[in-house]
Amino acid sequence: QVQLVESGGGSVQAGGSLRLSCAASGYFYKYRYSMGWFRQTPGKEREGVASIDGYGGTSYADSVKGRFTISQDDGKNTLYLQMMSLQPEDTAVYYCARSRATWVGPTRSPADFGYWGQGTQVTVSS
């Protein structure tokens, strides 16, 4: 079955950097699926932070453009989110996800994703 396992979260001071990783397994033809990073804080809806499709097309939330970079390794077995210039408002649980369908493009809508990791906490202090 599809498994997504995040790692790399932690606590940093404002202005610092972190890199999240997500190991994907349990399915074939990974290039056909879009992958995304989402984040959620208590009482708020899950927000699409960044996504990448099989062609390498990307999409970012306005709040992270120029600071976050989503990427995959050549085999598309690992998804990354490089986060720089972190701010306290970036504090959240971050989830990686795989799209339900193939060839959906770099969508950031949570409804388009059917498989989720367990989440990793990112805490940014001022």
Salt bridges, closest charged atoms under 4 A:
GLU47 OE1 - ARG39 NE 2.81
ASP62 OD1 - LYS65 NZ 3.18
ASP90 OD1 - ARG39 NH1 2.92
ASP90 OD2 - ARG67 NH1 2.80
